Amino acid sequence: MPHITVKPFDTSHIEGEYNSTKVLFTAKDSHSEDELIAVHHEDESFLLHIKKSSKDSWLVKYDKVTRPLKVNLLKQAIADISDGLKLDVLQSNITIHPNKPLLANAYEKSIEDFDNIIYPFDSVAIEVGFGSGKHLLYQAEKNPDRLFIGIEIHTPSAAQVLKQIELLGLKNIWVVNYDARLLLEMIPSNLCYQIFVHFPVPWDKKPQRRVISSSFLKESMRVLEKGGRLELRTDSYKYFWYALDTFLGEKVVKTSVEIRKNEALEVTSKYEARWLKQEKDIYDVYVTCAEDSEERVLDFNFSFKELSYKNETLDKISYKPIIFEDSFIHFERVFKIKDDAILIKLAFGSFDRPEHKFIYMDKTESYYFHSNPVKTVTNFKTHLKIMEHLHV
Ligand SMILES: C[S@@+](CC[C@H](N)C(=O)[O-])C[C@H]1O[C@@H](n2cnc3c(N)ncnc32)[C@H](O)[C@@H]1O
């Protein structure tokens, strides 16, 4: 990922325009020396992180929560600021190819796009966590009349597959760089023919991070059309049994589940090839959707209304997670933007599908920087609690 190491510089008055990058504000961490630079570049707003690693050198890099998918945007923003402020660069891994056009990326979709997106194909399939994208690209090439929505949380993998789509000239893939567990809630009911979950991370020690859960099953069945299938493929015996328990357990009244062992698919992902070499067993579990679901109305407003920053706001922020029955709020860090504004980094929402966001607050307004949370019932309920909590 692009970054530069620079000699320390004065960050106090750097708001302004540098080539095509606008610095909106800087924010100082209240618990360390680190700072954030909020930038706007090519219609996207995101944060850069200044890590003050030593008194002689600072690292300027991306921020994980707001990172744009196009690495070129990050590179250009860092380079613009570095050139504009005439920073003393000690080390850099940024090479910009000025003549190389940015990818058109008409197939990159953001979570906000799903607010009122038009699905240009009658048939739709989803792949969750596509990794290198081998299976996703194969399916899209094989089924040109079906739209494939690939959802991948790992930004470099998503960017890599976007390049492949461009090279292969595929017109029926959308790539979304987000947590699939949240995105699924934005998809209309009865839309999909298939949902692939191939080799999800087993997360044996942190089960709340698993993709498969009762709520994921429920959402999948809502999103699938009648007769559509959720297809899990795993090399983990433990995860296989966990998934079966989720698909057949107490919370499920009626279902149709099919199991296969060591079934070869037409395409083998890089990841699967590794296990096959080691002669590991591979399990498939297919769950078929038995009925149509009701349409879902997502009419949530994530505005903070008249909530604004007051001197007492800081006293209200506790760094201990606040736990409710089915959700939580964890204010992780507060960054100060001069004396009259702050940026709060927080995680919130449901335990198995948390949101990670920043809230900007000044004396007149508050908003999520740089985008609103995903429109889920739990996120909205938690948003109301956040508002209550920050109100003084
Ligand atoms: C073990 S890899 C398997 C990749 C690919 N399916 C394959 O078969 O080679 C799991 C992938 O799932 C992605 N992933 C994990 N949790 C996710 C989530 N909640 N939403 C979207 N992608 C996720 C990871 O980033 C990783 O690329």
The ligand as an SDF file (V2000), in Angstrom:
LIG
                    3D

 27 29  0  0  0  0  0  0  0  0999 V2000
   -9.7260  -18.0890    2.5870 C   0  0  0  0  0  0  0  0  0  0  0  0
  -10.0960  -16.8610    1.4580 S   0  0  0  0  0  0  0  0  0  0  0  0
  -10.9110  -17.7280    0.1350 C   0  0  0  0  0  0  0  0  0  0  0  0
  -10.9240  -16.9400   -1.1400 C   0  0  0  0  0  0  0  0  0  0  0  0
  -11.6750  -17.5440   -2.3130 C   0  0  0  0  0  0  0  0  0  0  0  0
  -13.0860  -17.7160   -2.0500 N   0  0  0  0  0  0  0  0  0  0  0  0
  -11.0580  -18.8520   -2.7480 C   0  0  0  0  0  0  0  0  0  0  0  0
  -11.7510  -19.8560   -2.7210 O   0  0  0  0  0  0  0  0  0  0  0  0
   -9.8690  -18.8770   -3.0850 O   0  0  0  0  0  0  0  0  0  0  0  0
  -11.4540  -16.0250    2.2500 C   0  0  0  0  0  0  0  0  0  0  0  0
  -11.7590  -14.6690    1.6360 C   0  0  0  0  0  0  0  0  0  0  0  0
  -12.9390  -14.1370    2.2300 O   0  0  0  0  0  0  0  0  0  0  0  0
  -12.7450  -12.7430    2.4480 C   0  0  0  0  0  0  0  0  0  0  0  0
  -13.6640  -12.3420    3.5380 N   0  0  0  0  0  0  0  0  0  0  0  0
  -13.5820  -12.6900    4.8410 C   0  0  0  0  0  0  0  0  0  0  0  0
  -14.6210  -12.1650    5.5340 N   0  0  0  0  0  0  0  0  0  0  0  0
  -15.3780  -11.4740    4.6420 C   0  0  0  0  0  0  0  0  0  0  0  0
  -16.5730  -10.7060    4.7470 C   0  0  0  0  0  0  0  0  0  0  0  0
  -17.2010  -10.5560    5.9140 N   0  0  0  0  0  0  0  0  0  0  0  0
  -17.0660  -10.1150    3.6200 N   0  0  0  0  0  0  0  0  0  0  0  0
  -16.4120  -10.2470    2.4320 C   0  0  0  0  0  0  0  0  0  0  0  0
  -15.2760  -10.9570    2.2810 N   0  0  0  0  0  0  0  0  0  0  0  0
  -14.7680  -11.5710    3.3530 C   0  0  0  0  0  0  0  0  0  0  0  0
  -11.2760  -12.6290    2.7870 C   0  0  0  0  0  0  0  0  0  0  0  0
  -10.7720  -11.3330    2.5860 O   0  0  0  0  0  0  0  0  0  0  0  0
  -10.6610  -13.6580    1.8390 C   0  0  0  0  0  0  0  0  0  0  0  0
  -10.3440  -13.0780    0.5930 O   0  0  0  0  0  0  0  0  0  0  0  0
  1  2  1  0
  2  3  1  0
  2 10  1  0
  3  4  1  0
  4  5  1  0
  5  6  1  0
  5  7  1  0
  7  8  2  0
  7  9  1  0
 10 11  1  0
 11 12  1  0
 11 26  1  0
 12 13  1  0
 13 14  1  0
 13 24  1  0
 14 15  1  0
 14 23  1  0
 15 16  2  0
 16 17  1  0
 17 18  1  0
 17 23  2  0
 18 19  1  0
 18 20  2  0
 20 21  1  0
 21 22  2  0
 22 23  1  0
 24 25  1  0
 24 26  1  0
 26 27  1  0
M  CHG  2   2   1   9  -1
M  END
$$$$
